[in-house]
Amino acid sequence: MCRNIKTLHNFKPAATEEEIRASALQFVRKLSGFTRPSKVNEPAFIRAVDRVTEVARELLDSLVTTALPRDRELEAAKARARAADRFPGIGQENGAVIHRHHPSNTLPV
């Protein structure tokens, strides 16, 4: 449920509003226990996502570091390598990525 919550600080290029909102959405989903809220809870859910997005943007804008910005592509490659080490039988087969929770499902590359 929380796969979209990723480190967003100190990357070049900086985190986009879409990335921040995706993380906020996953955070609210985790807290509420809802993937999709009911109609009656939808306004509160959306309001929470909006507020978490705003606070996350404020946080990212106010953080200070002396470290050099990290490269997104390099970090993504490292994550893929770690995943390949952790799940050696899972990966690309015949040009498709196999979803680890549903081995029969193939997802387009």
Biopython code that builds the backbone (N, CA, C, O; Angstrom):
import numpy as np
from Bio.PDB.StructureBuilder import StructureBuilder

atoms = [
    (1, "MET", "N", (0.819, -1.192, 0.000)),
    (1, "MET", "CA", (0.000, 0.000, 0.000)),
    (1, "MET", "C", (0.866, 1.261, 0.000)),
    (1, "MET", "O", (0.413, 2.302, -0.476)),
    (2, "CYS", "N", (2.074, 1.206, 0.508)),
    (2, "CYS", "CA", (2.882, 2.418, 0.642)),
    (2, "CYS", "C", (4.054, 2.476, -0.322)),
    (2, "CYS", "O", (5.040, 3.159, -0.042)),
    (3, "ARG", "N", (3.978, 1.787, -1.438)),
    (3, "ARG", "CA", (5.106, 1.765, -2.353)),
    (3, "ARG", "C", (5.432, 3.125, -2.944)),
    (3, "ARG", "O", (6.571, 3.353, -3.351)),
    (4, "ASN", "N", (4.467, 4.036, -3.004)),
    (4, "ASN", "CA", (4.734, 5.351, -3.592)),
    (4, "ASN", "C", (5.345, 6.324, -2.614)),
    (4, "ASN", "O", (5.699, 7.437, -3.003)),
    (5, "ILE", "N", (5.480, 5.948, -1.368)),
    (5, "ILE", "CA", (6.117, 6.843, -0.410)),
    (5, "ILE", "C", (7.612, 6.618, -0.522)),
    (5, "ILE", "O", (8.147, 5.619, -0.041)),
    (6, "LYS", "N", (8.264, 7.553, -1.156)),
    (6, "LYS", "CA", (9.691, 7.467, -1.411)),
    (6, "LYS", "C", (10.370, 8.736, -0.903)),
    (6, "LYS", "O", (9.722, 9.764, -0.712)),
    (7, "THR", "N", (11.661, 8.654, -0.692)),
    (7, "THR", "CA", (12.399, 9.845, -0.313)),
    (7, "THR", "C", (12.308, 10.847, -1.451)),
    (7, "THR", "O", (12.600, 10.520, -2.601)),
    (8, "LEU", "N", (11.905, 12.061, -1.130)),
    (8, "LEU", "CA", (11.737, 13.096, -2.154)),
    (8, "LEU", "C", (12.711, 14.249, -1.966)),
    (8, "LEU", "O", (12.806, 15.125, -2.827)),
    (9, "HIS", "N", (13.427, 14.261, -0.866)),
    (9, "HIS", "CA", (14.346, 15.365, -0.563)),
    (9, "HIS", "C", (15.703, 15.166, -1.233)),
    (9, "HIS", "O", (16.212, 14.049, -1.316)),
    (10, "ASN", "N", (16.265, 16.247, -1.699)),
    (10, "ASN", "CA", (17.634, 16.335, -2.210)),
    (10, "ASN", "C", (17.855, 15.518, -3.482)),
    (10, "ASN", "O", (18.856, 14.812, -3.612)),
    (11, "PHE", "N", (16.921, 15.619, -4.406)),
    (11, "PHE", "CA", (17.090, 15.007, -5.721)),
    (11, "PHE", "C", (17.177, 16.089, -6.775)),
    (11, "PHE", "O", (16.630, 17.182, -6.628)),
    (12, "LYS", "N", (17.874, 15.756, -7.833)),
    (12, "LYS", "CA", (17.929, 16.658, -8.975)),
    (12, "LYS", "C", (17.419, 15.887, -10.171)),
    (12, "LYS", "O", (18.040, 14.886, -10.528)),
    (13, "PRO", "N", (16.340, 16.276, -10.813)),
    (13, "PRO", "CA", (15.514, 17.443, -10.517)),
    (13, "PRO", "C", (14.681, 17.213, -9.245)),
    (13, "PRO", "O", (14.485, 16.082, -8.802)),
    (14, "ALA", "N", (14.207, 18.314, -8.684)),
    (14, "ALA", "CA", (13.437, 18.276, -7.442)),
    (14, "ALA", "C", (12.124, 17.510, -7.636)),
    (14, "ALA", "O", (11.666, 17.303, -8.759)),
    (15, "ALA", "N", (11.542, 17.103, -6.528)),
    (15, "ALA", "CA", (10.271, 16.371, -6.560)),
    (15, "ALA", "C", (9.187, 17.227, -7.198)),
    (15, "ALA", "O", (9.107, 18.434, -6.966)),
    (16, "THR", "N", (8.357, 16.581, -8.005)),
    (16, "THR", "CA", (7.250, 17.279, -8.653)),
    (16, "THR", "C", (6.036, 17.273, -7.733)),
    (16, "THR", "O", (5.975, 16.508, -6.771)),
    (17, "GLU", "N", (5.080, 18.128, -8.038)),
    (17, "GLU", "CA", (3.835, 18.148, -7.268)),
    (17, "GLU", "C", (3.128, 16.794, -7.348)),
    (17, "GLU", "O", (2.528, 16.347, -6.371)),
    (18, "GLU", "N", (3.200, 16.145, -8.506)),
    (18, "GLU", "CA", (2.567, 14.834, -8.668)),
    (18, "GLU", "C", (3.199, 13.795, -7.747)),
    (18, "GLU", "O", (2.492, 12.977, -7.157)),
    (19, "GLU", "N", (4.527, 13.823, -7.620)),
    (19, "GLU", "CA", (5.211, 12.876, -6.738)),
    (19, "GLU", "C", (4.854, 13.133, -5.273)),
    (19, "GLU", "O", (4.638, 12.200, -4.500)),
    (20, "ILE", "N", (4.798, 14.394, -4.912)),
    (20, "ILE", "CA", (4.459, 14.745, -3.532)),
    (20, "ILE", "C", (3.023, 14.330, -3.229)),
    (20, "ILE", "O", (2.748, 13.771, -2.167)),
    (21, "ARG", "N", (2.107, 14.601, -4.160)),
    (21, "ARG", "CA", (0.697, 14.225, -3.950)),
    (21, "ARG", "C", (0.542, 12.699, -3.901)),
    (21, "ARG", "O", (-0.244, 12.189, -3.103)),
    (22, "ALA", "N", (1.279, 11.970, -4.738)),
    (22, "ALA", "CA", (1.208, 10.508, -4.716)),
    (22, "ALA", "C", (1.657, 9.968, -3.357)),
    (22, "ALA", "O", (1.053, 9.037, -2.825)),
    (23, "SER", "N", (2.703, 10.549, -2.807)),
    (23, "SER", "CA", (3.161, 10.132, -1.480)),
    (23, "SER", "C", (2.132, 10.486, -0.414)),
    (23, "SER", "O", (1.878, 9.695, 0.494)),
    (24, "ALA", "N", (1.542, 11.669, -0.523)),
    (24, "ALA", "CA", (0.512, 12.085, 0.432)),
    (24, "ALA", "C", (-0.691, 11.142, 0.360)),
    (24, "ALA", "O", (-1.243, 10.753, 1.389)),
    (25, "LEU", "N", (-1.085, 10.785, -0.836)),
    (25, "LEU", "CA", (-2.207, 9.870, -1.021)),
    (25, "LEU", "C", (-1.924, 8.526, -0.356)),
    (25, "LEU", "O", (-2.783, 7.993, 0.346)),
    (26, "GLN", "N", (-0.741, 7.979, -0.565)),
    (26, "GLN", "CA", (-0.381, 6.701, 0.039)),
    (26, "GLN", "C", (-0.353, 6.796, 1.563)),
    (26, "GLN", "O", (-0.762, 5.866, 2.259)),
    (27, "PHE", "N", (0.135, 7.935, 2.075)),
    (27, "PHE", "CA", (0.182, 8.149, 3.517)),
    (27, "PHE", "C", (-1.236, 8.161, 4.106)),
    (27, "PHE", "O", (-1.496, 7.506, 5.116)),
    (28, "VAL", "N", (-2.142, 8.903, 3.475)),
    (28, "VAL", "CA", (-3.529, 8.976, 3.951)),
    (28, "VAL", "C", (-4.208, 7.613, 3.819)),
    (28, "VAL", "O", (-4.976, 7.218, 4.697)),
    (29, "ARG", "N", (-3.936, 6.896, 2.738)),
    (29, "ARG", "CA", (-4.497, 5.549, 2.588)),
    (29, "ARG", "C", (-4.042, 4.645, 3.725)),
    (29, "ARG", "O", (-4.840, 3.895, 4.287)),
    (30, "LYS", "N", (-2.758, 4.718, 4.061)),
    (30, "LYS", "CA", (-2.222, 3.885, 5.128)),
    (30, "LYS", "C", (-2.863, 4.237, 6.464)),
    (30, "LYS", "O", (-3.270, 3.349, 7.213)),
    (31, "LEU", "N", (-2.956, 5.540, 6.766)),
    (31, "LEU", "CA", (-3.542, 5.964, 8.035)),
    (31, "LEU", "C", (-5.007, 5.576, 8.157)),
    (31, "LEU", "O", (-5.454, 5.110, 9.204)),
    (32, "SER", "N", (-5.748, 5.775, 7.071)),
    (32, "SER", "CA", (-7.191, 5.544, 7.111)),
    (32, "SER", "C", (-7.563, 4.072, 6.940)),
    (32, "SER", "O", (-8.621, 3.635, 7.392)),
    (33, "GLY", "N", (-6.691, 3.316, 6.288)),
    (33, "GLY", "CA", (-7.016, 1.930, 5.987)),
    (33, "GLY", "C", (-7.889, 1.773, 4.756)),
    (33, "GLY", "O", (-8.325, 0.666, 4.440)),
    (34, "PHE", "N", (-8.149, 2.878, 4.055)),
    (34, "PHE", "CA", (-8.977, 2.862, 2.850)),
    (34, "PHE", "C", (-8.107, 3.006, 1.613)),
    (34, "PHE", "O", (-7.236, 3.874, 1.562)),
    (35, "THR", "N", (-8.335, 2.167, 0.624)),
    (35, "THR", "CA", (-7.741, 2.404, -0.688)),
    (35, "THR", "C", (-8.582, 3.443, -1.399)),
    (35, "THR", "O", (-8.069, 4.378, -2.014)),
    (36, "ARG", "N", (-9.891, 3.252, -1.298)),
    (36, "ARG", "CA", (-10.867, 4.222, -1.810)),
    (36, "ARG", "C", (-11.899, 4.428, -0.713)),
    (36, "ARG", "O", (-12.525, 3.465, -0.271)),
    (37, "PRO", "N", (-12.088, 5.658, -0.268)),
    (37, "PRO", "CA", (-13.061, 5.890, 0.793)),
    (37, "PRO", "C", (-14.492, 5.786, 0.272)),
    (37, "PRO", "O", (-14.731, 5.899, -0.931)),
    (38, "SER", "N", (-15.431, 5.572, 1.174)),
    (38, "SER", "CA", (-16.840, 5.584, 0.805)),
    (38, "SER", "C", (-17.233, 7.008, 0.433)),
    (38, "SER", "O", (-16.493, 7.951, 0.714)),
    (39, "LYS", "N", (-18.373, 7.165, -0.185)),
    (39, "LYS", "CA", (-18.851, 8.503, -0.583)),
    (39, "LYS", "C", (-18.943, 9.431, 0.615)),
    (39, "LYS", "O", (-18.602, 10.610, 0.515)),
    (40, "VAL", "N", (-19.399, 8.912, 1.742)),
    (40, "VAL", "CA", (-19.555, 9.752, 2.925)),
    (40, "VAL", "C", (-18.197, 10.204, 3.474)),
    (40, "VAL", "O", (-18.097, 11.290, 4.045)),
    (41, "ASN", "N", (-17.157, 9.389, 3.307)),
    (41, "ASN", "CA", (-15.824, 9.732, 3.809)),
    (41, "ASN", "C", (-14.942, 10.422, 2.774)),
    (41, "ASN", "O", (-13.861, 10.908, 3.106)),
    (42, "GLU", "N", (-15.391, 10.469, 1.533)),
    (42, "GLU", "CA", (-14.558, 11.022, 0.466)),
    (42, "GLU", "C", (-14.125, 12.475, 0.703)),
    (42, "GLU", "O", (-12.951, 12.779, 0.488)),
    (43, "PRO", "N", (-15.003, 13.385, 1.133)),
    (43, "PRO", "CA", (-14.550, 14.767, 1.363)),
    (43, "PRO", "C", (-13.431, 14.863, 2.404)),
    (43, "PRO", "O", (-12.463, 15.599, 2.209)),
    (44, "ALA", "N", (-13.563, 14.127, 3.502)),
    (44, "ALA", "CA", (-12.522, 14.149, 4.535)),
    (44, "ALA", "C", (-11.221, 13.562, 4.004)),
    (44, "ALA", "O", (-10.139, 14.066, 4.306)),
    (45, "PHE", "N", (-11.324, 12.500, 3.217)),
    (45, "PHE", "CA", (-10.160, 11.837, 2.638)),
    (45, "PHE", "C", (-9.416, 12.797, 1.698)),
    (45, "PHE", "O", (-8.198, 12.948, 1.793)),
    (46, "ILE", "N", (-10.150, 13.431, 0.806)),
    (46, "ILE", "CA", (-9.545, 14.374, -0.153)),
    (46, "ILE", "C", (-8.934, 15.564, 0.577)),
    (46, "ILE", "O", (-7.845, 16.020, 0.229)),
    (47, "ARG", "N", (-9.636, 16.063, 1.587)),
    (47, "ARG", "CA", (-9.108, 17.193, 2.367)),
    (47, "ARG", "C", (-7.799, 16.792, 3.054)),
    (47, "ARG", "O", (-6.855, 17.581, 3.097)),
    (48, "ALA", "N", (-7.741, 15.575, 3.589)),
    (48, "ALA", "CA", (-6.517, 15.100, 4.240)),
    (48, "ALA", "C", (-5.369, 14.998, 3.234)),
    (48, "ALA", "O", (-4.243, 15.394, 3.536)),
    (49, "VAL", "N", (-5.648, 14.472, 2.048)),
    (49, "VAL", "CA", (-4.599, 14.367, 1.019)),
    (49, "VAL", "C", (-4.102, 15.767, 0.647)),
    (49, "VAL", "O", (-2.898, 15.982, 0.511)),
    (50, "ASP", "N", (-5.018, 16.709, 0.486)),
    (50, "ASP", "CA", (-4.632, 18.088, 0.146)),
    (50, "ASP", "C", (-3.731, 18.692, 1.221)),
    (50, "ASP", "O", (-2.713, 19.312, 0.912)),
    (51, "ARG", "N", (-4.112, 18.507, 2.480)),
    (51, "ARG", "CA", (-3.329, 19.089, 3.580)),
    (51, "ARG", "C", (-1.964, 18.428, 3.722)),
    (51, "ARG", "O", (-0.961, 19.110, 3.933)),
    (52, "VAL", "N", (-1.922, 17.110, 3.607)),
    (52, "VAL", "CA", (-0.635, 16.414, 3.703)),
    (52, "VAL", "C", (0.277, 16.838, 2.554)),
    (52, "VAL", "O", (1.483, 16.995, 2.743)),
    (53, "THR", "N", (-0.295, 17.022, 1.368)),
    (53, "THR", "CA", (0.487, 17.484, 0.218)),
    (53, "THR", "C", (1.093, 18.852, 0.507)),
    (53, "THR", "O", (2.274, 19.079, 0.244)),
    (54, "GLU", "N", (0.290, 19.758, 1.045)),
    (54, "GLU", "CA", (0.781, 21.110, 1.369)),
    (54, "GLU", "C", (1.907, 21.066, 2.400)),
    (54, "GLU", "O", (2.934, 21.724, 2.235)),
    (55, "VAL", "N", (1.709, 20.293, 3.454)),
    (55, "VAL", "CA", (2.710, 20.212, 4.522)),
    (55, "VAL", "C", (3.991, 19.554, 4.007)),
    (55, "VAL", "O", (5.092, 19.974, 4.361)),
    (56, "ALA", "N", (3.846, 18.527, 3.176)),
    (56, "ALA", "CA", (5.030, 17.870, 2.610)),
    (56, "ALA", "C", (5.805, 18.839, 1.728)),
    (56, "ALA", "O", (7.035, 18.860, 1.775)),
    (57, "ARG", "N", (5.108, 19.644, 0.920)),
    (57, "ARG", "CA", (5.779, 20.642, 0.075)),
    (57, "ARG", "C", (6.512, 21.651, 0.951)),
    (57, "ARG", "O", (7.656, 22.005, 0.665)),
    (58, "GLU", "N", (5.858, 22.118, 2.019)),
    (58, "GLU", "CA", (6.501, 23.055, 2.960)),
    (58, "GLU", "C", (7.763, 22.447, 3.546)),
    (58, "GLU", "O", (8.805, 23.099, 3.612)),
    (59, "LEU", "N", (7.662, 21.205, 3.967)),
    (59, "LEU", "CA", (8.818, 20.521, 4.552)),
    (59, "LEU", "C", (9.961, 20.435, 3.551)),
    (59, "LEU", "O", (11.095, 20.795, 3.867)),
    (60, "LEU", "N", (9.668, 19.962, 2.352)),
    (60, "LEU", "CA", (10.720, 19.814, 1.336)),
    (60, "LEU", "C", (11.355, 21.156, 0.992)),
    (60, "LEU", "O", (12.564, 21.233, 0.775)),
    (61, "ASP", "N", (10.544, 22.214, 0.941)),
    (61, "ASP", "CA", (11.067, 23.542, 0.620)),
    (61, "ASP", "C", (11.925, 24.112, 1.744)),
    (61, "ASP", "O", (12.792, 24.949, 1.494)),
    (62, "SER", "N", (11.692, 23.666, 2.981)),
    (62, "SER", "CA", (12.423, 24.258, 4.109)),
    (62, "SER", "C", (13.648, 23.454, 4.533)),
    (62, "SER", "O", (14.471, 23.962, 5.294)),
    (63, "LEU", "N", (13.794, 22.220, 4.065)),
    (63, "LEU", "CA", (14.947, 21.409, 4.447)),
    (63, "LEU", "C", (16.226, 21.946, 3.821)),
    (63, "LEU", "O", (16.234, 22.401, 2.678)),
    (64, "VAL", "N", (17.315, 21.884, 4.600)),
    (64, "VAL", "CA", (18.610, 22.375, 4.150)),
    (64, "VAL", "C", (19.612, 21.233, 4.260)),
    (64, "VAL", "O", (19.599, 20.476, 5.231)),
    (65, "THR", "N", (20.477, 21.116, 3.264)),
    (65, "THR", "CA", (21.524, 20.089, 3.312)),
    (65, "THR", "C", (22.775, 20.608, 2.616)),
    (65, "THR", "O", (22.711, 21.465, 1.735)),
    (66, "THR", "N", (23.894, 20.073, 3.028)),
    (66, "THR", "CA", (25.147, 20.402, 2.351)),
    (66, "THR", "C", (25.546, 19.291, 1.386)),
    (66, "THR", "O", (26.519, 19.425, 0.643)),
    (67, "ALA", "N", (24.792, 18.195, 1.400)),
    (67, "ALA", "CA", (25.089, 17.069, 0.514)),
    (67, "ALA", "C", (24.737, 17.420, -0.927)),
    (67, "ALA", "O", (23.825, 18.206, -1.187)),
    (68, "LEU", "N", (25.462, 16.834, -1.838)),
    (68, "LEU", "CA", (25.146, 17.025, -3.251)),
    (68, "LEU", "C", (23.817, 16.346, -3.566)),
    (68, "LEU", "O", (23.497, 15.308, -2.987)),
    (69, "PRO", "N", (23.040, 16.929, -4.485)),
    (69, "PRO", "CA", (21.769, 16.305, -4.858)),
    (69, "PRO", "C", (22.009, 14.923, -5.464)),
    (69, "PRO", "O", (22.997, 14.699, -6.164)),
    (70, "ARG", "N", (21.088, 14.005, -5.182)),
    (70, "ARG", "CA", (21.177, 12.654, -5.722)),
    (70, "ARG", "C", (20.557, 12.618, -7.115)),
    (70, "ARG", "O", (19.630, 13.368, -7.420)),
    (71, "ASP", "N", (21.084, 11.738, -7.946)),
    (71, "ASP", "CA", (20.598, 11.569, -9.302)),
    (71, "ASP", "C", (19.472, 10.536, -9.296)),
    (71, "ASP", "O", (19.659, 9.416, -8.822)),
    (72, "ARG", "N", (18.313, 10.909, -9.818)),
    (72, "ARG", "CA", (17.148, 10.023, -9.802)),
    (72, "ARG", "C", (17.402, 8.711, -10.545)),
    (72, "ARG", "O", (17.063, 7.638, -10.044)),
    (73, "GLU", "N", (17.990, 8.791, -11.726)),
    (73, "GLU", "CA", (18.222, 7.586, -12.526)),
    (73, "GLU", "C", (19.196, 6.636, -11.834)),
    (73, "GLU", "O", (18.994, 5.422, -11.838)),
    (74, "LEU", "N", (20.239, 7.184, -11.246)),
    (74, "LEU", "CA", (21.212, 6.358, -10.535)),
    (74, "LEU", "C", (20.558, 5.675, -9.339)),
    (74, "LEU", "O", (20.780, 4.486, -9.109)),
    (75, "GLU", "N", (19.756, 6.410, -8.577)),
    (75, "GLU", "CA", (19.072, 5.829, -7.417)),
    (75, "GLU", "C", (18.069, 4.767, -7.855)),
    (75, "GLU", "O", (17.926, 3.743, -7.188)),
    (76, "ALA", "N", (17.371, 4.998, -8.971)),
    (76, "ALA", "CA", (16.411, 4.008, -9.487)),
    (76, "ALA", "C", (17.140, 2.735, -9.908)),
    (76, "ALA", "O", (16.656, 1.630, -9.663)),
    (77, "ALA", "N", (18.298, 2.888, -10.538)),
    (77, "ALA", "CA", (19.087, 1.723, -10.951)),
    (77, "ALA", "C", (19.560, 0.929, -9.730)),
    (77, "ALA", "O", (19.548, -0.302, -9.740)),
    (78, "LYS", "N", (19.975, 1.639, -8.687)),
    (78, "LYS", "CA", (20.392, 0.964, -7.453)),
    (78, "LYS", "C", (19.226, 0.188, -6.848)),
    (78, "LYS", "O", (19.399, -0.943, -6.393)),
    (79, "ALA", "N", (18.034, 0.797, -6.841)),
    (79, "ALA", "CA", (16.846, 0.132, -6.288)),
    (79, "ALA", "C", (16.499, -1.117, -7.096)),
    (79, "ALA", "O", (16.137, -2.146, -6.525)),
    (80, "ARG", "N", (16.607, -1.029, -8.410)),
    (80, "ARG", "CA", (16.329, -2.202, -9.254)),
    (80, "ARG", "C", (17.339, -3.311, -8.964)),
    (80, "ARG", "O", (16.972, -4.485, -8.917)),
    (81, "ALA", "N", (18.597, -2.949, -8.771)),
    (81, "ALA", "CA", (19.629, -3.948, -8.465)),
    (81, "ALA", "C", (19.356, -4.608, -7.111)),
    (81, "ALA", "O", (19.501, -5.822, -6.968)),
    (82, "ARG", "N", (18.958, -3.800, -6.117)),
    (82, "ARG", "CA", (18.625, -4.371, -4.804)),
    (82, "ARG", "C", (17.436, -5.321, -4.918)),
    (82, "ARG", "O", (17.429, -6.391, -4.309)),
    (83, "ALA", "N", (16.437, -4.928, -5.695)),
    (83, "ALA", "CA", (15.250, -5.777, -5.873)),
    (83, "ALA", "C", (15.621, -7.086, -6.570)),
    (83, "ALA", "O", (15.114, -8.149, -6.210)),
    (84, "ALA", "N", (16.497, -7.010, -7.558)),
    (84, "ALA", "CA", (16.926, -8.219, -8.265)),
    (84, "ALA", "C", (17.667, -9.158, -7.317)),
    (84, "ALA", "O", (17.529, -10.377, -7.421)),
    (85, "ASP", "N", (18.455, -8.599, -6.390)),
    (85, "ASP", "CA", (19.159, -9.416, -5.402)),
    (85, "ASP", "C", (18.187, -10.048, -4.411)),
    (85, "ASP", "O", (18.355, -11.203, -4.018)),
    (86, "ARG", "N", (17.177, -9.292, -4.011)),
    (86, "ARG", "CA", (16.210, -9.776, -3.021)),
    (86, "ARG", "C", (15.245, -10.795, -3.607)),
    (86, "ARG", "O", (14.852, -11.748, -2.933)),
    (87, "PHE", "N", (14.865, -10.591, -4.868)),
    (87, "PHE", "CA", (13.868, -11.446, -5.515)),
    (87, "PHE", "C", (14.433, -11.988, -6.827)),
    (87, "PHE", "O", (14.000, -11.570, -7.901)),
    (88, "PRO", "N", (15.392, -12.914, -6.756)),
    (88, "PRO", "CA", (16.080, -13.358, -7.971)),
    (88, "PRO", "C", (15.188, -14.051, -8.994)),
    (88, "PRO", "O", (15.474, -13.972, -10.188)),
    (89, "GLY", "N", (14.128, -14.721, -8.582)),
    (89, "GLY", "CA", (13.261, -15.421, -9.522)),
    (89, "GLY", "C", (12.202, -14.524, -10.129)),
    (89, "GLY", "O", (11.429, -14.955, -10.985)),
    (90, "ILE", "N", (12.167, -13.284, -9.689)),
    (90, "ILE", "CA", (11.140, -12.349, -10.150)),
    (90, "ILE", "C", (11.824, -11.279, -10.967)),
    (90, "ILE", "O", (12.884, -10.776, -10.594)),
    (91, "GLY", "N", (11.224, -10.942, -12.061)),
    (91, "GLY", "CA", (11.829, -9.920, -12.898)),
    (91, "GLY", "C", (11.251, -9.977, -14.272)),
    (91, "GLY", "O", (10.052, -10.186, -14.453)),
    (92, "GLN", "N", (12.103, -9.791, -15.237)),
    (92, "GLN", "CA", (11.620, -9.757, -16.608)),
    (92, "GLN", "C", (11.671, -11.144, -17.219)),
    (92, "GLN", "O", (12.696, -11.824, -17.188)),
    (93, "GLU", "N", (10.540, -11.543, -17.774)),
    (93, "GLU", "CA", (10.439, -12.803, -18.496)),
    (93, "GLU", "C", (9.684, -12.518, -19.780)),
    (93, "GLU", "O", (8.542, -12.058, -19.749)),
    (94, "ASN", "N", (10.313, -12.787, -20.891)),
    (94, "ASN", "CA", (9.679, -12.573, -22.194)),
    (94, "ASN", "C", (9.206, -11.135, -22.383)),
    (94, "ASN", "O", (8.139, -10.904, -22.953)),
    (95, "GLY", "N", (9.989, -10.167, -21.911)),
    (95, "GLY", "CA", (9.654, -8.761, -22.130)),
    (95, "GLY", "C", (8.577, -8.215, -21.225)),
    (95, "GLY", "O", (8.111, -7.097, -21.444)),
    (96, "ALA", "N", (8.161, -8.960, -20.211)),
    (96, "ALA", "CA", (7.126, -8.482, -19.299)),
    (96, "ALA", "C", (7.634, -8.564, -17.866)),
    (96, "ALA", "O", (8.441, -9.433, -17.536)),
    (97, "VAL", "N", (7.170, -7.680, -17.038)),
    (97, "VAL", "CA", (7.518, -7.695, -15.627)),
    (97, "VAL", "C", (6.462, -8.510, -14.903)),
    (97, "VAL", "O", (5.264, -8.287, -15.076)),
    (98, "ILE", "N", (6.911, -9.448, -14.099)),
    (98, "ILE", "CA", (5.997, -10.294, -13.346)),
    (98, "ILE", "C", (5.758, -9.639, -11.991)),
    (98, "ILE", "O", (6.710, -9.338, -11.270)),
    (99, "HIS", "N", (4.506, -9.420, -11.644)),
    (99, "HIS", "CA", (4.151, -8.828, -10.361)),
    (99, "HIS", "C", (4.348, -9.893, -9.291)),
    (99, "HIS", "O", (3.816, -10.995, -9.419)),
    (100, "ARG", "N", (5.101, -9.588, -8.242)),
    (100, "ARG", "CA", (5.481, -10.615, -7.284)),
    (100, "ARG", "C", (4.325, -11.167, -6.476)),
    (100, "ARG", "O", (4.402, -12.307, -6.019)),
    (101, "HIS", "N", (3.251, -10.406, -6.278)),
    (101, "HIS", "CA", (2.131, -10.904, -5.499)),
    (101, "HIS", "C", (1.204, -11.775, -6.337)),
    (101, "HIS", "O", (0.431, -12.559, -5.786)),
    (102, "HIS", "N", (1.269, -11.651, -7.635)),
    (102, "HIS", "CA", (0.419, -12.425, -8.531)),
    (102, "HIS", "C", (1.273, -12.933, -9.688)),
    (102, "HIS", "O", (1.271, -12.330, -10.762)),
    (103, "PRO", "N", (2.004, -14.034, -9.489)),
    (103, "PRO", "CA", (2.934, -14.510, -10.509)),
    (103, "PRO", "C", (2.303, -14.770, -11.853)),
    (103, "PRO", "O", (2.997, -14.751, -12.870)),
    (104, "SER", "N", (1.011, -15.010, -11.889)),
    (104, "SER", "CA", (0.380, -15.253, -13.185)),
    (104, "SER", "C", (0.099, -13.965, -13.943)),
    (104, "SER", "O", (-0.191, -14.002, -15.138)),
    (105, "ASN", "N", (0.181, -12.824, -13.263)),
    (105, "ASN", "CA", (-0.082, -11.544, -13.917)),
    (105, "ASN", "C", (1.188, -11.031, -14.581)),
    (105, "ASN", "O", (2.239, -10.956, -13.943)),
    (106, "THR", "N", (1.098, -10.687, -15.824)),
    (106, "THR", "CA", (2.216, -10.041, -16.485)),
    (106, "THR", "C", (1.823, -8.612, -16.761)),
    (106, "THR", "O", (0.711, -8.330, -17.208)),
    (107, "LEU", "N", (2.728, -7.734, -16.497)),
    (107, "LEU", "CA", (2.503, -6.321, -16.692)),
    (107, "LEU", "C", (3.370, -5.831, -17.841)),
    (107, "LEU", "O", (4.509, -6.282, -17.963)),
    (108, "PRO", "N", (2.889, -4.936, -18.682)),
    (108, "PRO", "CA", (3.711, -4.448, -19.779)),
    (108, "PRO", "C", (4.937, -3.714, -19.278)),
    (108, "PRO", "O", (4.891, -3.032, -18.255)),
    (109, "VAL", "N", (6.016, -3.856, -19.994)),
    (109, "VAL", "CA", (7.272, -3.209, -19.624)),
    (109, "VAL", "C", (7.195, -1.750, -19.985)),
    (109, "VAL", "O", (8.151, -1.007, -19.760)),
]
sb = StructureBuilder()
sb.init_structure("model")
sb.init_model(0)
sb.init_chain("A")
sb.init_seg("    ")
for serial, (resi, resn, name, xyz) in enumerate(atoms, 1):
    if name == "N":
        sb.init_residue(resn, " ", resi, " ")
    sb.init_atom(name, np.array(xyz, "f"), 0.0, 1.0, " ", f" {name:<3s}", serial, name[0])
structure = sb.get_structure()
